[in-house]
């Protein structure tokens, strides 16, 4: 998959999914032997940035609730792919689906424990919409003091403008 914005640095608390929907799926069964009736099952849809990335089916909603975690772990450990989403041009704030307005170069890297980390690629970026561009001063990695605002590359700007136009149409 070609990403619109290259060298995106994942945020420290980014998640594989940001929404789950579990719902009943009725279906009509016809049989001359046992008769006609409605049957049900349940789907669990996993979303990222408003995009469906995985659907799993279960016998009913209660079973989906009970076994969703184990099914997802089993599915991941067995190498099943989930639909990848090009989120490179979307705001890096968790679950935000807005198109990015600003691009920041990440200055320093930090481990999950907050220890300084050597950045092997000094051109790591994060992008945010206007609403989430102010990052605050509390975190080490994802804070205003750890970013330097840079311009989108011409090809990035062109693609983002095309996406904005297609969404407006």
C-alpha positions as CSV (number, residue, x, y, z in Angstrom):
1,X,0.0,0.0,0.0
2,X,1.4,3.4,-0.9
3,X,1.0,5.9,1.9
4,X,0.3,9.5,1.1
5,X,2.6,10.7,3.9
6,X,5.8,8.7,4.4
7,X,7.7,8.1,7.6
8,X,4.8,8.4,10.0
9,X,5.7,7.7,13.6
10,X,3.1,5.8,15.6
11,X,1.8,7.5,18.7
12,X,2.8,5.8,21.9
13,X,-0.8,4.8,22.8
14,X,-2.1,4.1,19.3
15,X,-4.4,1.1,19.0
16,X,-5.1,-1.4,16.3
17,X,-8.9,-0.7,16.5
18,X,-10.8,2.3,17.9
19,X,-14.4,1.0,17.7
20,X,-16.2,-2.3,17.9
21,X,-19.8,-3.0,16.9
22,X,-21.5,-6.3,17.8
23,X,-25.0,-6.8,16.3
24,X,-27.6,-9.5,15.6
25,X,-27.8,-10.8,12.0
26,X,-31.2,-12.4,11.3
27,X,-31.6,-14.8,8.3
28,X,-34.6,-16.7,6.9
29,X,-34.2,-20.5,6.7
30,X,-36.4,-22.5,4.5
31,X,-36.6,-26.3,4.8
32,X,-39.2,-28.7,3.6
33,X,-38.0,-31.2,6.2
34,X,-37.9,-29.1,9.4
35,X,-39.9,-26.0,8.3
36,X,-39.2,-22.4,7.8
37,X,-38.0,-20.0,10.5
38,X,-35.8,-17.1,11.3
39,X,-32.3,-18.0,12.6
40,X,-29.8,-15.6,14.1
41,X,-26.1,-15.1,14.3
42,X,-24.0,-12.2,15.3
43,X,-21.2,-10.1,13.7
44,X,-18.5,-8.3,15.5
45,X,-17.1,-5.5,13.4
46,X,-13.7,-4.0,14.3
47,X,-13.1,-0.4,13.0
48,X,-10.1,1.9,12.7
49,X,-10.6,5.5,11.8
50,X,-14.1,4.8,10.7
51,X,-13.1,2.0,8.4
52,X,-14.1,-1.6,8.8
53,X,-10.9,-3.6,9.1
54,X,-12.2,-7.0,10.4
55,X,-15.6,-8.8,10.7
56,X,-16.0,-12.0,12.8
57,X,-19.1,-14.1,13.1
58,X,-20.5,-15.8,16.2
59,X,-23.6,-17.8,17.0
60,X,-25.1,-14.9,19.0
61,X,-24.3,-11.5,20.6
62,X,-23.6,-13.0,24.1
63,X,-21.1,-15.4,22.5
64,X,-19.5,-12.6,20.6
65,X,-19.0,-10.6,23.8
66,X,-17.6,-13.6,25.6
67,X,-15.2,-14.8,22.9
68,X,-14.2,-11.7,20.8
69,X,-10.9,-11.2,22.6
70,X,-9.8,-14.8,22.2
71,X,-11.0,-14.9,18.6
72,X,-9.0,-11.7,17.7
73,X,-5.9,-13.1,19.4
74,X,-6.3,-16.5,17.6
75,X,-6.9,-14.7,14.3
76,X,-3.8,-12.5,14.7
77,X,-1.5,-15.3,15.9
78,X,-2.5,-17.4,12.9
79,X,-1.3,-14.7,10.5
80,X,-4.7,-13.6,9.2
81,X,-4.4,-10.1,7.8
82,X,-6.8,-7.4,8.6
83,X,-7.7,-4.8,6.0
84,X,-5.1,-2.1,6.2
85,X,-6.2,1.5,6.1
86,X,-4.0,4.3,4.7
87,X,-4.3,6.6,7.7
88,X,-1.2,8.5,6.8
89,X,-3.2,11.6,5.8
90,X,-5.6,11.4,8.7
91,X,-5.2,13.1,12.1
92,X,-3.1,11.1,14.4
93,X,-5.4,11.8,17.4
94,X,-6.9,8.5,18.4
95,X,-10.2,7.8,16.6
96,X,-10.2,11.1,14.8
97,X,-11.2,10.7,11.1
98,X,-10.5,14.3,10.0
99,X,-7.9,15.0,7.3
100,X,-4.6,16.4,8.6
101,X,-4.0,20.2,8.5
102,X,-0.6,20.3,10.0
103,X,2.5,18.1,9.8
104,X,5.1,17.9,12.6
105,X,8.6,16.5,12.6
106,X,9.2,14.4,15.7
107,X,12.3,15.8,17.5
108,X,13.1,13.1,20.1
109,X,12.1,9.5,20.7
110,X,11.0,7.9,24.0
111,X,10.4,4.4,25.1
112,X,7.1,3.3,26.7
113,X,8.7,3.9,30.1
114,X,9.7,7.5,29.1
115,X,13.4,6.8,28.6
116,X,15.1,8.6,25.8
117,X,15.3,6.5,22.7
118,X,17.7,6.9,19.7
119,X,15.9,7.9,16.6
120,X,17.4,6.0,13.7
121,X,15.3,8.0,11.2
122,X,15.4,11.7,12.0
123,X,12.5,12.3,9.5
124,X,9.6,10.9,11.5
125,X,6.4,12.8,11.3
126,X,2.9,13.0,12.8
127,X,0.0,14.9,11.4
128,X,-3.1,16.4,13.1
129,X,-6.3,18.2,12.2
130,X,-6.8,21.8,13.3
131,X,-8.8,20.6,16.4
132,X,-6.0,18.3,17.7
133,X,-2.9,20.2,16.5
134,X,-2.1,21.5,20.0
135,X,-0.6,18.5,21.9
136,X,-0.1,19.9,25.4
137,X,2.9,19.9,27.6
138,X,2.4,16.8,29.7
139,X,3.6,13.8,27.6
140,X,7.2,13.4,26.5
141,X,6.8,11.9,23.1
142,X,3.4,13.5,22.0
143,X,3.8,17.0,23.3
144,X,4.2,20.4,21.7
145,X,7.9,20.7,22.8
146,X,8.7,17.4,20.9
147,X,7.4,18.7,17.5
148,X,8.7,21.1,14.9
149,X,6.0,22.1,12.4
150,X,7.0,21.5,8.8
151,X,5.3,21.9,5.4
152,X,3.6,19.1,3.6
153,X,5.6,18.0,0.6
154,X,4.0,19.2,-2.7
155,X,2.9,15.7,-3.6
156,X,1.4,15.2,-0.2
157,X,-0.5,18.5,-0.4
158,X,-1.8,17.6,-3.8
159,X,-3.1,14.2,-2.7
160,X,-4.6,15.7,0.5
161,X,-6.4,18.4,-1.6
162,X,-7.7,15.7,-4.0
163,X,-9.1,13.7,-1.0
164,X,-10.7,16.8,0.5
165,X,-12.4,17.5,-2.9
166,X,-13.6,14.0,-3.3
167,X,-15.2,14.0,0.2
168,X,-16.8,17.4,-0.5
169,X,-18.4,16.1,-3.7
